[in-house]
Amino acid sequence: MENESDHIFLQRCLELARIPGAAVEPNPRVGAVLVHAGKIIGEGYHRKYGGPHAEVNAVLAVKDLSLLKASTLYVSLEPCNHQGLTPPCTNLILEHGIPRVVIGSLDPHPLMQGKSVALLRAQGVEVVLGTNPELFHAMNAHFRLHQHLKRPFISLKWAESQDGFIAGQAADGNLSAARISGSQVSRWVHFQRGQHQAILVGRHTVEVDNPSLTTRKWPGPDPVKIVFDGQLALLGAERSWEIFQNGRVILLNTLQHGTKGNVEFFDISGLELEEIFQKLYLDYKIGSVLVEGGAETHQQFLNAGFWDEIWRNIGAITLGNGLSAPEIKAEFRPSEIVH
């Protein structure tokens, strides 16, 4: 049974798990704390995909390993019991004789789902399940969706004016960029980029805005850049595009497949939207995607009902005319689709 101190230390696990953002994807975000006689003697979190798990980093932080035989391990997600890119964490627990483990939530992975709990209990370890697993589920919404649907978590994000436009119209009839959001919202956008493994835009957005698509206004890893560019028009242009300057780029196209430098060419010929994203998850290891534009790209996802959350920022300005904002086809339920 979870007690008051268990709750406090599990909250610390949550704090630790949030630190790396999307750097761990498509793995889950996990934090771990080791406590002896009411004091934390070691803590850690899963830092990046393929790296040591949170439990391993917590043990490595302990100065006196002899204390582990009288300590409690708190971990936000059920420890793994199978060999993946790293050894099973259940082995680590048993090897060090840790007598008590408190778990925030069970792991939805098909090889898990309570199997580690049963294994540890069979070996005499006291295992306690937290009483509020929903907190941990929410933090790992991306990972939980992977296990059920085998595709990335998809977030749509755009800013629109009070009268429903995402760009204005200049006197010559051409579209003109409009500053709809303030500096605080801009920083929040960069935070959200760090919480997603990849960011997706259409070719037209690159041609008009030439964005860098980084997290420069918020500490965190830059996302993988994914661009819909069917005919690879960006490569034929004389202009130098910011997205190609650094970091991993995936071009969704119908002409070429393979890799050249930091650019991966994904031939999507004949594939439906859902099939494209299943392959992005299974073949390219992309766990979450933030779709930033443009309007046509957003509408493609909305028309297909292919999204998991929407971040819609309505600014204080009016534009009068211009490029209309995407239209949400589903019934508008703010508690479910706007955060």
N, C-alpha and C positions, 0 to 999 in steps of 0.2 A: 504494500500500500504506500503510495506516495505521501511523504510528510512535507511540512513547511520548508525545511531546508532543501529537500529534493526539488521542490518547485523553484527555489531561488537558483540553484545550480543548473537546472535545466534551462532557465532563462539566460544564463550566461552562455550555455551551449548555442542557443539561438543567436545571440550577439556575435559569437565567433563565426558561426556558419554563414552569416551574411557578408563577412568581410571580402571574400574573393569575387563576389558577383558572378558573372557568367564565365569566369576563367576555368571553372570546374566542369562546365557542360561538355558532353551530355550526361556527365555524372551528377549525382545529387550534391547539394550543399550541406555539409555536416560539420558540427562543432563538438568537441569533447573536452571534459574537465575531469581531473583526478583529484579526489578530496581525501585527506587523512586527518582524523581528529577534528573535523570541522573546518579545516583550512585547505585551500587550493595548493597542491604541490606540483601540478603540471596541467597545461591546457594546450589545445591545438585545434587546427581545422584543416579540412581538405583544401589545399591551396590551388591546385591546377589539375586538369585532366591527365591521368596517367601517373600522378605523383602519389606520395604516401597518404594514406587515409588519416582522418582526424585522430583516431585512436592511437595510431603509430606516432604522430607528432606530439600528442599529449604525453605518451610514455617517454619519448626522447627528451622532453622538457623536465622530467623528474630528476633531481640530483641524487637522491638516495633511493635506489630501486627496491631496497629491502622493505620500504614502507608500503609497497604495493600490496603485499599480502594482508594488510589491514586497512585497505582503502576502498573507496567506492568510485567506480567509473560512471560518469554521466555522459550520455551521448544522445544527440538530437535524433538520430536515425538508427534503427536496428543494425548492429555490426554485421559485416558480411561473413559468410561461412564458406565461400567458394574462391577458387583461384581465378583471378582475372589478370589485369595488368599488375596487380600487387597481391601478396599472400592474404589468406583469410584473417580477418581481425579476431575471430573467435579463437584461433590458435594463439594469438598474442595474449589474449585475456587469460587463457588457461596456462600458458607457459609461465606467466608472471604470478599466477595464483591469486588474481584479483577476486575477492570473495563476493562482491556485490556489484550489480550493474543496473543502472536506472536508464530507461530508454524513453525518449520523447514520443516516437511513433514507429510503427512497424514499417518495414521496407516493402513497397509494392512489387519489387522485381520478382519475376516468376520463380527464381531460385531461392527466394527468401520467404516473405509473407509469414513470419513467425518461426521459421525453421531454426534460426540462430537462437531464439529464445528457448526452444525445446532442447537444442543441443547443449546449451550452457546449463540449463536446469538439470539435465541428465547427468552432468558432471559435477553437480553439487553447488553450482553458483546460484546465489539468490538474484533473481531477475525481477525488477519492478517496472511496470509499464506506467507511463505518465497518464494523468487523468484528463489532459487537454490536448489530444493529438492533433486537433484541427489547426492549432498554431503552427505546428511543424509541417502539416500538409500544405498550408498556404505558402510557406516559404519554398517548398519544393514542388510547386504547381507544375513547373516545366517538366521536371523528372517524372512526376506521376502521370502526366499526359503521355510521355514517351512510352511508358510501360503498357499503356492501354491501346494507343493508336499508332505507335511506331512512326511518329512524325514530329517535327519541331512544334513548340508552342508559338503561336502567331499573335502578335500584337499589332494593331493598326494605330497610327498616331498622325494627327494633323491639327492645324490651327486654322480657324475661320473667323471672318468678321461677324459683327452683329447681324448683318443682313445676308450672311450665308455665302461669302466668297472667300477663296483662298489666295487669290491674286487679283490685282486691280487691272484696269484698262487705261492705257495712255491715250493721249489726244490723237495719235496716229492709228489707233485701233489695235495696236499690239498690246499683249499682256505685260504688266509691269509688276515687279516684286513689291510686296507691301509688308511693312514690319507690323505684324499683328500681335506678337507676344513681346512681353518685356524681358528684362535681363534675368529675373528670377525664374521665369518659365524656361528661358533658354538654358540655364544651369540645370534645371530639372530634366530637360530633354537629354542633356549629356549624361546625367545620372542614369536615366533609363537606358541609354545606349550601353552603359557599363553593365546593366542587368540583363542584357540580351547578348547572345553569342554572335549574332549577325544582324546587319541592317540592310534592308532591301529598298531599292529605288528603281524607277524606270529610266530608260536611256534619255528621255526628254528632260527629266529633272537634272541629270548630269550636264546636258548641253546648256540648259538655261542658268543653273546655279553654280555649276562646277564645285560641288561641295567636297570637303575632305572627309566627312562622316567619321569623325574621331570623338574622343571623350576629353578634349583639351580643356573643357571648363569644369571637369569633375574628375577626381582621382579614380583611376580604374583602367582596365584593359580596353584598347580600341577594338571594336567589333570587326568581324569578317565583313567585307563589303560584297553584296550580291546585287547584280544589275541585270534587268531584262534588256537585252540588246540582240534581238533576233538575227539581224544581218551584220552584226559586229561593226556597226557604223562608227562607233567611238574609236576603233582602232584605225580607221581610214581617215580620220580628221587630222588636220594639221595642228590643232590646238593640243596642248599638254594638259591632261586631266588630273586633278588632285588625287582622285581615288587610286590611281596607279602608282603614286609616289612611294607608298610604303604599306606594308601589311598584306594580308591575304585577300585576294579578289576572286570571286566566282562570277563568270559571265554566262548567263542563261541565253543560249543562242540555238540556231538551227543549222549551223554550218560546220562546226568544228568541235572535236572532243580531245581532251588531253591537257597538258600543263606546259606553260612557258614562263619561266621565272616565277614571279609571285602571282601569276594569273592562271586560274584553272578554268578551262572551257568545258561547260556542261551542255551537251547537245540534247535539247528537250524536244526534238522533233517527234510529233505524234503523241506526246504525253499530256494528260490532263493535269490541272493544277494540283490535285491531291497526289498524283503519281510523282510529280516533280518534287514535292516536299517530302514524300516518303524516301525518295532517293537522296535528297539532301541530308536526311537524318541517317539513313543506313549506310550510304556510300561516302558522304562527306563529313559525317559526324557533327552535323549542325543541330543543336538542341533547342534553340529559340531564335526567332526572327522578329525584329522590329521593322515594320513596313512604314517608311516615311514619305513615300510619294512616288509619283504625283497622283493627281486626281483620278486619272484613268486606271492606274495601277491599283489604287485603293478600291475603286469601284469594281474591279475584276474580282477582288476578294469578297467584297460585300455582296455582289450578285450571286456568287457561288455559296454564300453562307459559310465561307471557309476562314474563320478567325476565332480567337479565343478571348480576346479582350480588346476594347477600343479606348484610346486616350484622345478625347476630343476637347481642344481648348478653344473657347469662344472669347475672342478679344473684345476690347472696348470700342474699337473703331468701326465705322461703316465705310464701305467702298462704293456703293451705288451701282457698280457694274463690274464685270470681269469674269473670272473663271469660277464657276459654281463649286461649292464644297461637295464632297462625296455624299451620297444619299444612303442613309441606313435603312435597309429594306425591312429588317426585323422590327417587331414592336419595341418601342423605346422604353427601356426599363433601366433607369439610371443606377439602381443598386447592383445591377448585374453587368452592365457594359460600359459604365463610365466611372473612373476612379479619380 
